[in-house]
Amino acid sequence: MNESVLNMMDKIPEGYSEGIYCGTKYGITKTFFNKGKSLKIFGKALGGSDFVSFNYYFIKNEGLLKPCEMPESKVIDFLQKLMLTPDKEQ
């Protein structure tokens, strides 16, 4: 893995966004908890049943990635291949 998990997560804005993963559009929500000491990212295929869900805990000088009911490899693949779509001006 060339890029750290933290750097990949930083590319996803807080709140709701959309992106393309493996040719499928996903709705993605990034939420911080515990006064910024942890975060949750949940991505759901729009019009499908696939999802990616994980928590990340900021622990001193390191972090802890905790996937939710899926292998860590799926989370890493999602973060590496996700292409965020630009916001549409209203």
PyMOL Python script that loads the backbone (N, CA, C, O; Angstrom):
from pymol import cmd

cmd.read_pdbstr("""\
ATOM      1  N   MET A   1       0.855  -1.178   0.000  1.00  0.00           N
ATOM      2  CA  MET A   1       0.000   0.000   0.000  1.00  0.00           C
ATOM      3  C   MET A   1       0.896   1.234   0.000  1.00  0.00           C
ATOM      4  O   MET A   1       1.725   1.407   0.893  1.00  0.00           O
ATOM      5  N   ASN A   2       0.724   2.093  -1.009  1.00  0.00           N
ATOM      6  CA  ASN A   2       1.570   3.268  -1.170  1.00  0.00           C
ATOM      7  C   ASN A   2       1.123   4.440  -0.316  1.00  0.00           C
ATOM      8  O   ASN A   2       1.935   5.293   0.042  1.00  0.00           O
ATOM      9  N   GLU A   3      -0.120   4.490   0.004  1.00  0.00           N
ATOM     10  CA  GLU A   3      -0.672   5.646   0.691  1.00  0.00           C
ATOM     11  C   GLU A   3      -1.259   5.199   2.022  1.00  0.00           C
ATOM     12  O   GLU A   3      -1.907   4.154   2.093  1.00  0.00           O
ATOM     13  N   SER A   4      -1.042   5.968   3.064  1.00  0.00           N
ATOM     14  CA  SER A   4      -1.557   5.567   4.373  1.00  0.00           C
ATOM     15  C   SER A   4      -3.077   5.654   4.414  1.00  0.00           C
ATOM     16  O   SER A   4      -3.693   6.434   3.688  1.00  0.00           O
ATOM     17  N   VAL A   5      -3.655   4.849   5.268  1.00  0.00           N
ATOM     18  CA  VAL A   5      -5.112   4.844   5.456  1.00  0.00           C
ATOM     19  C   VAL A   5      -5.588   6.234   5.852  1.00  0.00           C
ATOM     20  O   VAL A   5      -6.611   6.708   5.357  1.00  0.00           O
ATOM     21  N   LEU A   6      -4.858   6.881   6.734  1.00  0.00           N
ATOM     22  CA  LEU A   6      -5.249   8.212   7.191  1.00  0.00           C
ATOM     23  C   LEU A   6      -5.283   9.210   6.039  1.00  0.00           C
ATOM     24  O   LEU A   6      -6.219  10.003   5.940  1.00  0.00           O
ATOM     25  N   ASN A   7      -4.278   9.184   5.168  1.00  0.00           N
ATOM     26  CA  ASN A   7      -4.265  10.081   4.010  1.00  0.00           C
ATOM     27  C   ASN A   7      -5.430   9.805   3.077  1.00  0.00           C
ATOM     28  O   ASN A   7      -6.031  10.734   2.537  1.00  0.00           O
ATOM     29  N   MET A   8      -5.752   8.533   2.886  1.00  0.00           N
ATOM     30  CA  MET A   8      -6.874   8.183   2.015  1.00  0.00           C
ATOM     31  C   MET A   8      -8.200   8.640   2.610  1.00  0.00           C
ATOM     32  O   MET A   8      -9.076   9.113   1.885  1.00  0.00           O
ATOM     33  N   MET A   9      -8.352   8.502   3.916  1.00  0.00           N
ATOM     34  CA  MET A   9      -9.587   8.948   4.578  1.00  0.00           C
ATOM     35  C   MET A   9      -9.726  10.464   4.539  1.00  0.00           C
ATOM     36  O   MET A   9     -10.836  10.988   4.442  1.00  0.00           O
ATOM     37  N   ASP A  10      -8.597  11.168   4.614  1.00  0.00           N
ATOM     38  CA  ASP A  10      -8.622  12.632   4.598  1.00  0.00           C
ATOM     39  C   ASP A  10      -9.208  13.186   3.302  1.00  0.00           C
ATOM     40  O   ASP A  10      -9.730  14.301   3.289  1.00  0.00           O
ATOM     41  N   LYS A  11      -9.129  12.433   2.229  1.00  0.00           N
ATOM     42  CA  LYS A  11      -9.665  12.885   0.943  1.00  0.00           C
ATOM     43  C   LYS A  11     -11.198  12.893   0.922  1.00  0.00           C
ATOM     44  O   LYS A  11     -11.808  13.561   0.087  1.00  0.00           O
ATOM     45  N   ILE A  12     -11.809  12.153   1.838  1.00  0.00           N
ATOM     46  CA  ILE A  12     -13.272  12.106   1.915  1.00  0.00           C
ATOM     47  C   ILE A  12     -13.732  13.219   2.853  1.00  0.00           C
ATOM     48  O   ILE A  12     -13.317  13.249   4.011  1.00  0.00           O
ATOM     49  N   PRO A  13     -14.578  14.132   2.382  1.00  0.00           N
ATOM     50  CA  PRO A  13     -15.010  15.240   3.239  1.00  0.00           C
ATOM     51  C   PRO A  13     -15.979  14.774   4.327  1.00  0.00           C
ATOM     52  O   PRO A  13     -16.672  13.767   4.175  1.00  0.00           O
ATOM     53  N   GLU A  14     -16.012  15.520   5.416  1.00  0.00           N
ATOM     54  CA  GLU A  14     -16.972  15.241   6.483  1.00  0.00           C
ATOM     55  C   GLU A  14     -18.382  15.473   5.947  1.00  0.00           C
ATOM     56  O   GLU A  14     -18.604  16.371   5.135  1.00  0.00           O
ATOM     57  N   GLY A  15     -19.322  14.667   6.399  1.00  0.00           N
ATOM     58  CA  GLY A  15     -20.700  14.769   5.933  1.00  0.00           C
ATOM     59  C   GLY A  15     -20.938  13.795   4.794  1.00  0.00           C
ATOM     60  O   GLY A  15     -20.315  12.736   4.725  1.00  0.00           O
ATOM     61  N   TYR A  16     -21.851  14.168   3.897  1.00  0.00           N
ATOM     62  CA  TYR A  16     -22.237  13.290   2.787  1.00  0.00           C
ATOM     63  C   TYR A  16     -21.509  13.678   1.510  1.00  0.00           C
ATOM     64  O   TYR A  16     -21.358  14.860   1.199  1.00  0.00           O
ATOM     65  N   SER A  17     -21.064  12.673   0.782  1.00  0.00           N
ATOM     66  CA  SER A  17     -20.468  12.878  -0.540  1.00  0.00           C
ATOM     67  C   SER A  17     -20.784  11.654  -1.391  1.00  0.00           C
ATOM     68  O   SER A  17     -21.336  10.667  -0.905  1.00  0.00           O
ATOM     69  N   GLU A  18     -20.429  11.735  -2.655  1.00  0.00           N
ATOM     70  CA  GLU A  18     -20.637  10.616  -3.561  1.00  0.00           C
ATOM     71  C   GLU A  18     -19.354  10.339  -4.319  1.00  0.00           C
ATOM     72  O   GLU A  18     -18.532  11.229  -4.535  1.00  0.00           O
ATOM     73  N   GLY A  19     -19.200   9.079  -4.721  1.00  0.00           N
ATOM     74  CA  GLY A  19     -18.023   8.692  -5.466  1.00  0.00           C
ATOM     75  C   GLY A  19     -18.272   7.423  -6.239  1.00  0.00           C
ATOM     76  O   GLY A  19     -19.311   6.779  -6.101  1.00  0.00           O
ATOM     77  N   ILE A  20     -17.292   7.074  -7.062  1.00  0.00           N
ATOM     78  CA  ILE A  20     -17.359   5.878  -7.881  1.00  0.00           C
ATOM     79  C   ILE A  20     -16.315   4.890  -7.371  1.00  0.00           C
ATOM     80  O   ILE A  20     -15.148   5.236  -7.187  1.00  0.00           O
ATOM     81  N   TYR A  21     -16.756   3.658  -7.146  1.00  0.00           N
ATOM     82  CA  TYR A  21     -15.869   2.572  -6.735  1.00  0.00           C
ATOM     83  C   TYR A  21     -16.164   1.367  -7.617  1.00  0.00           C
ATOM     84  O   TYR A  21     -17.287   0.862  -7.627  1.00  0.00           O
ATOM     85  N   CYS A  22     -15.173   0.912  -8.346  1.00  0.00           N
ATOM     86  CA  CYS A  22     -15.304  -0.256  -9.235  1.00  0.00           C
ATOM     87  C   CYS A  22     -16.503  -0.121 -10.163  1.00  0.00           C
ATOM     88  O   CYS A  22     -17.245  -1.080 -10.376  1.00  0.00           O
ATOM     89  N   GLY A  23     -16.688   1.085 -10.718  1.00  0.00           N
ATOM     90  CA  GLY A  23     -17.744   1.323 -11.690  1.00  0.00           C
ATOM     91  C   GLY A  23     -19.129   1.545 -11.108  1.00  0.00           C
ATOM     92  O   GLY A  23     -20.090   1.693 -11.863  1.00  0.00           O
ATOM     93  N   THR A  24     -19.259   1.572  -9.795  1.00  0.00           N
ATOM     94  CA  THR A  24     -20.550   1.757  -9.135  1.00  0.00           C
ATOM     95  C   THR A  24     -20.539   3.042  -8.319  1.00  0.00           C
ATOM     96  O   THR A  24     -19.547   3.351  -7.658  1.00  0.00           O
ATOM     97  N   LYS A  25     -21.631   3.790  -8.362  1.00  0.00           N
ATOM     98  CA  LYS A  25     -21.746   5.030  -7.599  1.00  0.00           C
ATOM     99  C   LYS A  25     -22.140   4.709  -6.157  1.00  0.00           C
ATOM    100  O   LYS A  25     -23.037   3.905  -5.906  1.00  0.00           O
ATOM    101  N   TYR A  26     -21.456   5.349  -5.228  1.00  0.00           N
ATOM    102  CA  TYR A  26     -21.686   5.152  -3.791  1.00  0.00           C
ATOM    103  C   TYR A  26     -22.038   6.474  -3.125  1.00  0.00           C
ATOM    104  O   TYR A  26     -21.493   7.522  -3.474  1.00  0.00           O
ATOM    105  N   GLY A  27     -22.944   6.416  -2.172  1.00  0.00           N
ATOM    106  CA  GLY A  27     -23.183   7.514  -1.253  1.00  0.00           C
ATOM    107  C   GLY A  27     -22.321   7.255  -0.031  1.00  0.00           C
ATOM    108  O   GLY A  27     -22.344   6.153   0.518  1.00  0.00           O
ATOM    109  N   ILE A  28     -21.562   8.251   0.404  1.00  0.00           N
ATOM    110  CA  ILE A  28     -20.582   8.065   1.473  1.00  0.00           C
ATOM    111  C   ILE A  28     -20.832   9.093   2.572  1.00  0.00           C
ATOM    112  O   ILE A  28     -20.998  10.283   2.303  1.00  0.00           O
ATOM    113  N   THR A  29     -20.856   8.614   3.812  1.00  0.00           N
ATOM    114  CA  THR A  29     -21.015   9.505   4.960  1.00  0.00           C
ATOM    115  C   THR A  29     -19.798   9.358   5.869  1.00  0.00           C
ATOM    116  O   THR A  29     -19.409   8.251   6.243  1.00  0.00           O
ATOM    117  N   LYS A  30     -19.208  10.500   6.213  1.00  0.00           N
ATOM    118  CA  LYS A  30     -18.063  10.528   7.133  1.00  0.00           C
ATOM    119  C   LYS A  30     -18.472  11.358   8.343  1.00  0.00           C
ATOM    120  O   LYS A  30     -18.850  12.522   8.213  1.00  0.00           O
ATOM    121  N   THR A  31     -18.393  10.743   9.524  1.00  0.00           N
ATOM    122  CA  THR A  31     -18.824  11.391  10.760  1.00  0.00           C
ATOM    123  C   THR A  31     -17.749  11.237  11.824  1.00  0.00           C
ATOM    124  O   THR A  31     -17.223  10.143  12.027  1.00  0.00           O
ATOM    125  N   PHE A  32     -17.420  12.336  12.507  1.00  0.00           N
ATOM    126  CA  PHE A  32     -16.479  12.304  13.624  1.00  0.00           C
ATOM    127  C   PHE A  32     -17.240  12.131  14.931  1.00  0.00           C
ATOM    128  O   PHE A  32     -18.352  12.634  15.091  1.00  0.00           O
ATOM    129  N   PHE A  33     -16.620  11.410  15.863  1.00  0.00           N
ATOM    130  CA  PHE A  33     -17.199  11.167  17.190  1.00  0.00           C
ATOM    131  C   PHE A  33     -16.146  11.411  18.259  1.00  0.00           C
ATOM    132  O   PHE A  33     -14.969  11.600  17.951  1.00  0.00           O
ATOM    133  N   ASN A  34     -16.575  11.406  19.517  1.00  0.00           N
ATOM    134  CA  ASN A  34     -15.667  11.494  20.666  1.00  0.00           C
ATOM    135  C   ASN A  34     -14.716  12.688  20.578  1.00  0.00           C
ATOM    136  O   ASN A  34     -13.510  12.563  20.791  1.00  0.00           O
ATOM    137  N   LYS A  35     -15.297  13.851  20.258  1.00  0.00           N
ATOM    138  CA  LYS A  35     -14.509  15.087  20.156  1.00  0.00           C
ATOM    139  C   LYS A  35     -13.351  14.946  19.173  1.00  0.00           C
ATOM    140  O   LYS A  35     -12.246  15.427  19.421  1.00  0.00           O
ATOM    141  N   GLY A  36     -13.626  14.275  18.047  1.00  0.00           N
ATOM    142  CA  GLY A  36     -12.625  14.121  16.999  1.00  0.00           C
ATOM    143  C   GLY A  36     -11.636  12.989  17.208  1.00  0.00           C
ATOM    144  O   GLY A  36     -10.671  12.863  16.454  1.00  0.00           O
ATOM    145  N   LYS A  37     -11.863  12.163  18.221  1.00  0.00           N
ATOM    146  CA  LYS A  37     -10.931  11.066  18.510  1.00  0.00           C
ATOM    147  C   LYS A  37     -11.250   9.792  17.731  1.00  0.00           C
ATOM    148  O   LYS A  37     -10.478   8.833  17.758  1.00  0.00           O
ATOM    149  N   SER A  38     -12.380   9.783  17.043  1.00  0.00           N
ATOM    150  CA  SER A  38     -12.720   8.639  16.196  1.00  0.00           C
ATOM    151  C   SER A  38     -13.614   9.104  15.065  1.00  0.00           C
ATOM    152  O   SER A  38     -14.221  10.173  15.129  1.00  0.00           O
ATOM    153  N   LEU A  39     -13.685   8.286  14.033  1.00  0.00           N
ATOM    154  CA  LEU A  39     -14.574   8.610  12.921  1.00  0.00           C
ATOM    155  C   LEU A  39     -15.163   7.335  12.352  1.00  0.00           C
ATOM    156  O   LEU A  39     -14.628   6.241  12.532  1.00  0.00           O
ATOM    157  N   LYS A  40     -16.273   7.505  11.666  1.00  0.00           N
ATOM    158  CA  LYS A  40     -16.934   6.400  10.980  1.00  0.00           C
ATOM    159  C   LYS A  40     -17.139   6.811   9.534  1.00  0.00           C
ATOM    160  O   LYS A  40     -17.565   7.930   9.247  1.00  0.00           O
ATOM    161  N   ILE A  41     -16.833   5.892   8.624  1.00  0.00           N
ATOM    162  CA  ILE A  41     -17.130   6.090   7.207  1.00  0.00           C
ATOM    163  C   ILE A  41     -18.033   4.941   6.777  1.00  0.00           C
ATOM    164  O   ILE A  41     -17.740   3.769   7.015  1.00  0.00           O
ATOM    165  N   PHE A  42     -19.132   5.309   6.142  1.00  0.00           N
ATOM    166  CA  PHE A  42     -20.086   4.329   5.625  1.00  0.00           C
ATOM    167  C   PHE A  42     -20.365   4.672   4.171  1.00  0.00           C
ATOM    168  O   PHE A  42     -20.808   5.776   3.855  1.00  0.00           O
ATOM    169  N   GLY A  43     -20.104   3.723   3.296  1.00  0.00           N
ATOM    170  CA  GLY A  43     -20.382   3.903   1.877  1.00  0.00           C
ATOM    171  C   GLY A  43     -21.363   2.850   1.419  1.00  0.00           C
ATOM    172  O   GLY A  43     -21.171   1.665   1.690  1.00  0.00           O
ATOM    173  N   LYS A  44     -22.426   3.268   0.719  1.00  0.00           N
ATOM    174  CA  LYS A  44     -23.459   2.343   0.230  1.00  0.00           C
ATOM    175  C   LYS A  44     -23.620   2.538  -1.259  1.00  0.00           C
ATOM    176  O   LYS A  44     -23.728   3.663  -1.747  1.00  0.00           O
ATOM    177  N   ALA A  45     -23.634   1.417  -1.984  1.00  0.00           N
ATOM    178  CA  ALA A  45     -23.862   1.465  -3.430  1.00  0.00           C
ATOM    179  C   ALA A  45     -25.256   2.022  -3.674  1.00  0.00           C
ATOM    180  O   ALA A  45     -26.236   1.505  -3.137  1.00  0.00           O
ATOM    181  N   LEU A  46     -25.349   3.072  -4.481  1.00  0.00           N
ATOM    182  CA  LEU A  46     -26.644   3.663  -4.809  1.00  0.00           C
ATOM    183  C   LEU A  46     -27.322   2.761  -5.834  1.00  0.00           C
ATOM    184  O   LEU A  46     -26.797   2.547  -6.927  1.00  0.00           O
ATOM    185  N   GLY A  47     -28.473   2.241  -5.480  1.00  0.00           N
ATOM    186  CA  GLY A  47     -29.171   1.314  -6.368  1.00  0.00           C
ATOM    187  C   GLY A  47     -28.681  -0.114  -6.241  1.00  0.00           C
ATOM    188  O   GLY A  47     -29.004  -0.952  -7.083  1.00  0.00           O
ATOM    189  N   GLY A  48     -27.910  -0.408  -5.209  1.00  0.00           N
ATOM    190  CA  GLY A  48     -27.389  -1.753  -5.008  1.00  0.00           C
ATOM    191  C   GLY A  48     -27.342  -2.103  -3.536  1.00  0.00           C
ATOM    192  O   GLY A  48     -27.808  -1.337  -2.692  1.00  0.00           O
ATOM    193  N   SER A  49     -26.784  -3.249  -3.231  1.00  0.00           N
ATOM    194  CA  SER A  49     -26.757  -3.695  -1.841  1.00  0.00           C
ATOM    195  C   SER A  49     -25.367  -3.698  -1.217  1.00  0.00           C
ATOM    196  O   SER A  49     -25.237  -3.926  -0.014  1.00  0.00           O
ATOM    197  N   ASP A  50     -24.323  -3.449  -2.008  1.00  0.00           N
ATOM    198  CA  ASP A  50     -22.971  -3.468  -1.466  1.00  0.00           C
ATOM    199  C   ASP A  50     -22.750  -2.259  -0.563  1.00  0.00           C
ATOM    200  O   ASP A  50     -23.326  -1.192  -0.774  1.00  0.00           O
ATOM    201  N   PHE A  51     -21.898  -2.449   0.453  1.00  0.00           N
ATOM    202  CA  PHE A  51     -21.551  -1.341   1.336  1.00  0.00           C
ATOM    203  C   PHE A  51     -20.147  -1.550   1.884  1.00  0.00           C
ATOM    204  O   PHE A  51     -19.600  -2.652   1.850  1.00  0.00           O
ATOM    205  N   VAL A  52     -19.580  -0.460   2.389  1.00  0.00           N
ATOM    206  CA  VAL A  52     -18.299  -0.476   3.088  1.00  0.00           C
ATOM    207  C   VAL A  52     -18.499   0.336   4.357  1.00  0.00           C
ATOM    208  O   VAL A  52     -19.011   1.455   4.317  1.00  0.00           O
ATOM    209  N   SER A  53     -18.091  -0.238   5.482  1.00  0.00           N
ATOM    210  CA  SER A  53     -18.316   0.433   6.757  1.00  0.00           C
ATOM    211  C   SER A  53     -17.142   0.159   7.685  1.00  0.00           C
ATOM    212  O   SER A  53     -16.717  -0.983   7.856  1.00  0.00           O
ATOM    213  N   PHE A  54     -16.625   1.230   8.281  1.00  0.00           N
ATOM    214  CA  PHE A  54     -15.530   1.053   9.230  1.00  0.00           C
ATOM    215  C   PHE A  54     -15.431   2.253  10.167  1.00  0.00           C
ATOM    216  O   PHE A  54     -15.925   3.345   9.889  1.00  0.00           O
ATOM    217  N   ASN A  55     -14.772   1.993  11.282  1.00  0.00           N
ATOM    218  CA  ASN A  55     -14.444   3.026  12.257  1.00  0.00           C
ATOM    219  C   ASN A  55     -12.929   3.179  12.282  1.00  0.00           C
ATOM    220  O   ASN A  55     -12.192   2.235  11.994  1.00  0.00           O
ATOM    221  N   TYR A  56     -12.479   4.371  12.627  1.00  0.00           N
ATOM    222  CA  TYR A  56     -11.060   4.635  12.771  1.00  0.00           C
ATOM    223  C   TYR A  56     -10.873   5.398  14.072  1.00  0.00           C
ATOM    224  O   TYR A  56     -11.544   6.400  14.319  1.00  0.00           O
ATOM    225  N   TYR A  57      -9.952   4.913  14.904  1.00  0.00           N
ATOM    226  CA  TYR A  57      -9.699   5.517  16.213  1.00  0.00           C
ATOM    227  C   TYR A  57      -8.308   6.135  16.219  1.00  0.00           C
ATOM    228  O   TYR A  57      -7.323   5.475  15.888  1.00  0.00           O
ATOM    229  N   PHE A  58      -8.236   7.397  16.596  1.00  0.00           N
ATOM    230  CA  PHE A  58      -6.961   8.109  16.697  1.00  0.00           C
ATOM    231  C   PHE A  58      -6.404   7.839  18.092  1.00  0.00           C
ATOM    232  O   PHE A  58      -6.944   8.315  19.090  1.00  0.00           O
ATOM    233  N   ILE A  59      -5.319   7.072  18.149  1.00  0.00           N
ATOM    234  CA  ILE A  59      -4.731   6.674  19.419  1.00  0.00           C
ATOM    235  C   ILE A  59      -3.300   7.185  19.470  1.00  0.00           C
ATOM    236  O   ILE A  59      -2.421   6.646  18.798  1.00  0.00           O
ATOM    237  N   LYS A  60      -3.065   8.212  20.257  1.00  0.00           N
ATOM    238  CA  LYS A  60      -1.752   8.855  20.382  1.00  0.00           C
ATOM    239  C   LYS A  60      -1.163   9.131  19.011  1.00  0.00           C
ATOM    240  O   LYS A  60      -1.747   9.896  18.244  1.00  0.00           O
ATOM    241  N   ASN A  61      -0.030   8.536  18.676  1.00  0.00           N
ATOM    242  CA  ASN A  61       0.637   8.805  17.397  1.00  0.00           C
ATOM    243  C   ASN A  61       0.315   7.775  16.327  1.00  0.00           C
ATOM    244  O   ASN A  61       0.982   7.722  15.294  1.00  0.00           O
ATOM    245  N   GLU A  62      -0.690   6.967  16.562  1.00  0.00           N
ATOM    246  CA  GLU A  62      -1.065   5.951  15.580  1.00  0.00           C
ATOM    247  C   GLU A  62      -2.576   5.899  15.478  1.00  0.00           C
ATOM    248  O   GLU A  62      -3.280   6.653  16.150  1.00  0.00           O
ATOM    249  N   GLY A  63      -3.065   5.020  14.649  1.00  0.00           N
ATOM    250  CA  GLY A  63      -4.499   4.868  14.498  1.00  0.00           C
ATOM    251  C   GLY A  63      -4.878   3.404  14.468  1.00  0.00           C
ATOM    252  O   GLY A  63      -4.037   2.529  14.262  1.00  0.00           O
ATOM    253  N   LEU A  64      -6.158   3.153  14.677  1.00  0.00           N
ATOM    254  CA  LEU A  64      -6.672   1.795  14.683  1.00  0.00           C
ATOM    255  C   LEU A  64      -7.864   1.729  13.734  1.00  0.00           C
ATOM    256  O   LEU A  64      -8.879   2.392  13.950  1.00  0.00           O
ATOM    257  N   LEU A  65      -7.734   0.936  12.698  1.00  0.00           N
ATOM    258  CA  LEU A  65      -8.790   0.737  11.717  1.00  0.00           C
ATOM    259  C   LEU A  65      -9.608  -0.475  12.133  1.00  0.00           C
ATOM    260  O   LEU A  65      -9.064  -1.560  12.334  1.00  0.00           O
ATOM    261  N   LYS A  66     -10.927  -0.287  12.263  1.00  0.00           N
ATOM    262  CA  LYS A  66     -11.817  -1.377  12.669  1.00  0.00           C
ATOM    263  C   LYS A  66     -12.952  -1.511  11.655  1.00  0.00           C
ATOM    264  O   LYS A  66     -13.960  -0.813  11.762  1.00  0.00           O
ATOM    265  N   PRO A  67     -12.796  -2.408  10.666  1.00  0.00           N
ATOM    266  CA  PRO A  67     -13.877  -2.653   9.708  1.00  0.00           C
ATOM    267  C   PRO A  67     -15.101  -3.232  10.413  1.00  0.00           C
ATOM    268  O   PRO A  67     -14.977  -3.906  11.436  1.00  0.00           O
ATOM    269  N   CYS A  68     -16.270  -2.967   9.865  1.00  0.00           N
ATOM    270  CA  CYS A  68     -17.524  -3.468  10.419  1.00  0.00           C
ATOM    271  C   CYS A  68     -18.015  -4.630   9.563  1.00  0.00           C
ATOM    272  O   CYS A  68     -18.521  -4.425   8.460  1.00  0.00           O
ATOM    273  N   GLU A  69     -17.866  -5.832  10.066  1.00  0.00           N
ATOM    274  CA  GLU A  69     -18.380  -7.043   9.428  1.00  0.00           C
ATOM    275  C   GLU A  69     -17.861  -7.261   8.005  1.00  0.00           C
ATOM    276  O   GLU A  69     -18.603  -7.701   7.127  1.00  0.00           O
ATOM    277  N   MET A  70     -16.585  -6.950   7.788  1.00  0.00           N
ATOM    278  CA  MET A  70     -15.958  -7.177   6.485  1.00  0.00           C
ATOM    279  C   MET A  70     -14.450  -7.221   6.692  1.00  0.00           C
ATOM    280  O   MET A  70     -13.941  -6.726   7.697  1.00  0.00           O
ATOM    281  N   PRO A  71     -13.739  -7.813   5.741  1.00  0.00           N
ATOM    282  CA  PRO A  71     -12.274  -7.853   5.881  1.00  0.00           C
ATOM    283  C   PRO A  71     -11.649  -6.470   5.697  1.00  0.00           C
ATOM    284  O   PRO A  71     -12.165  -5.635   4.955  1.00  0.00           O
ATOM    285  N   GLU A  72     -10.545  -6.250   6.374  1.00  0.00           N
ATOM    286  CA  GLU A  72      -9.812  -4.989   6.250  1.00  0.00           C
ATOM    287  C   GLU A  72      -9.406  -4.741   4.799  1.00  0.00           C
ATOM    288  O   GLU A  72      -9.351  -3.594   4.355  1.00  0.00           O
ATOM    289  N   SER A  73      -9.122  -5.808   4.064  1.00  0.00           N
ATOM    290  CA  SER A  73      -8.703  -5.666   2.670  1.00  0.00           C
ATOM    291  C   SER A  73      -9.774  -4.986   1.812  1.00  0.00           C
ATOM    292  O   SER A  73      -9.439  -4.257   0.878  1.00  0.00           O
ATOM    293  N   LYS A  74     -11.060  -5.216   2.115  1.00  0.00           N
ATOM    294  CA  LYS A  74     -12.132  -4.563   1.360  1.00  0.00           C
ATOM    295  C   LYS A  74     -12.142  -3.063   1.638  1.00  0.00           C
ATOM    296  O   LYS A  74     -12.337  -2.261   0.725  1.00  0.00           O
ATOM    297  N   VAL A  75     -11.931  -2.684   2.900  1.00  0.00           N
ATOM    298  CA  VAL A  75     -11.886  -1.263   3.266  1.00  0.00           C
ATOM    299  C   VAL A  75     -10.722  -0.573   2.561  1.00  0.00           C
ATOM    300  O   VAL A  75     -10.889   0.506   1.994  1.00  0.00           O
ATOM    301  N   ILE A  76      -9.545  -1.192   2.595  1.00  0.00           N
ATOM    302  CA  ILE A  76      -8.361  -0.608   1.961  1.00  0.00           C
ATOM    303  C   ILE A  76      -8.581  -0.471   0.455  1.00  0.00           C
ATOM    304  O   ILE A  76      -8.243   0.559  -0.129  1.00  0.00           O
ATOM    305  N   ASP A  77      -9.143  -1.495  -0.174  1.00  0.00           N
ATOM    306  CA  ASP A  77      -9.407  -1.447  -1.611  1.00  0.00           C
ATOM    307  C   ASP A  77     -10.375  -0.308  -1.942  1.00  0.00           C
ATOM    308  O   ASP A  77     -10.170   0.424  -2.910  1.00  0.00           O
ATOM    309  N   PHE A  78     -11.427  -0.163  -1.137  1.00  0.00           N
ATOM    310  CA  PHE A  78     -12.401   0.912  -1.332  1.00  0.00           C
ATOM    311  C   PHE A  78     -11.715   2.274  -1.247  1.00  0.00           C
ATOM    312  O   PHE A  78     -11.915   3.128  -2.111  1.00  0.00           O
ATOM    313  N   LEU A  79     -10.912   2.474  -0.216  1.00  0.00           N
ATOM    314  CA  LEU A  79     -10.228   3.761  -0.041  1.00  0.00           C
ATOM    315  C   LEU A  79      -9.250   4.040  -1.177  1.00  0.00           C
ATOM    316  O   LEU A  79      -9.130   5.180  -1.626  1.00  0.00           O
ATOM    317  N   GLN A  80      -8.552   3.008  -1.645  1.00  0.00           N
ATOM    318  CA  GLN A  80      -7.571   3.198  -2.711  1.00  0.00           C
ATOM    319  C   GLN A  80      -8.221   3.508  -4.054  1.00  0.00           C
ATOM    320  O   GLN A  80      -7.699   4.319  -4.818  1.00  0.00           O
ATOM    321  N   LYS A  81      -9.348   2.877  -4.351  1.00  0.00           N
ATOM    322  CA  LYS A  81      -9.957   2.986  -5.678  1.00  0.00           C
ATOM    323  C   LYS A  81     -11.093   3.997  -5.775  1.00  0.00           C
ATOM    324  O   LYS A  81     -11.546   4.299  -6.879  1.00  0.00           O
ATOM    325  N   LEU A  82     -11.561   4.521  -4.662  1.00  0.00           N
ATOM    326  CA  LEU A  82     -12.675   5.467  -4.660  1.00  0.00           C
ATOM    327  C   LEU A  82     -12.291   6.758  -5.386  1.00  0.00           C
ATOM    328  O   LEU A  82     -11.250   7.356  -5.112  1.00  0.00           O
ATOM    329  N   MET A  83     -13.141   7.168  -6.305  1.00  0.00           N
ATOM    330  CA  MET A  83     -12.981   8.435  -7.013  1.00  0.00           C
ATOM    331  C   MET A  83     -14.172   9.307  -6.628  1.00  0.00           C
ATOM    332  O   MET A  83     -15.296   9.050  -7.060  1.00  0.00           O
ATOM    333  N   LEU A  84     -13.932  10.328  -5.824  1.00  0.00           N
ATOM    334  CA  LEU A  84     -15.024  11.211  -5.418  1.00  0.00           C
ATOM    335  C   LEU A  84     -15.547  11.995  -6.622  1.00  0.00           C
ATOM    336  O   LEU A  84     -14.774  12.406  -7.487  1.00  0.00           O
ATOM    337  N   THR A  85     -16.851  12.197  -6.668  1.00  0.00           N
ATOM    338  CA  THR A  85     -17.451  12.982  -7.738  1.00  0.00           C
ATOM    339  C   THR A  85     -17.579  14.419  -7.236  1.00  0.00           C
ATOM    340  O   THR A  85     -17.890  14.637  -6.065  1.00  0.00           O
ATOM    341  N   PRO A  86     -17.346  15.389  -8.099  1.00  0.00           N
ATOM    342  CA  PRO A  86     -17.430  16.792  -7.668  1.00  0.00           C
ATOM    343  C   PRO A  86     -18.844  17.169  -7.278  1.00  0.00           C
ATOM    344  O   PRO A  86     -19.819  16.663  -7.834  1.00  0.00           O
ATOM    345  N   ASP A  87     -18.937  18.081  -6.298  1.00  0.00           N
ATOM    346  CA  ASP A  87     -20.249  18.616  -5.897  1.00  0.00           C
ATOM    347  C   ASP A  87     -20.875  19.358  -7.070  1.00  0.00           C
ATOM    348  O   ASP A  87     -20.193  20.050  -7.825  1.00  0.00           O
ATOM    349  N   LYS A  88     -22.156  19.202  -7.200  1.00  0.00           N
ATOM    350  CA  LYS A  88     -22.881  19.951  -8.238  1.00  0.00           C
ATOM    351  C   LYS A  88     -23.366  21.272  -7.656  1.00  0.00           C
ATOM    352  O   LYS A  88     -23.969  21.303  -6.584  1.00  0.00           O
ATOM    353  N   GLU A  89     -23.105  22.337  -8.354  1.00  0.00           N
ATOM    354  CA  GLU A  89     -23.564  23.662  -7.906  1.00  0.00           C
ATOM    355  C   GLU A  89     -25.091  23.710  -7.967  1.00  0.00           C
ATOM    356  O   GLU A  89     -25.694  23.278  -8.949  1.00  0.00           O
ATOM    357  N   GLN A  90     -25.691  24.225  -6.936  1.00  0.00           N
ATOM    358  CA  GLN A  90     -27.153  24.326  -6.881  1.00  0.00           C
ATOM    359  C   GLN A  90     -27.617  25.624  -7.493  1.00  0.00           C
ATOM    360  O   GLN A  90     -28.818  25.890  -7.538  1.00  0.00           O
TER     361      GLN A  90
END
""", "prot")
cmd.dss("prot")
cmd.show_as("cartoon", "prot")
cmd.util.cbc("prot")
cmd.orient("prot")
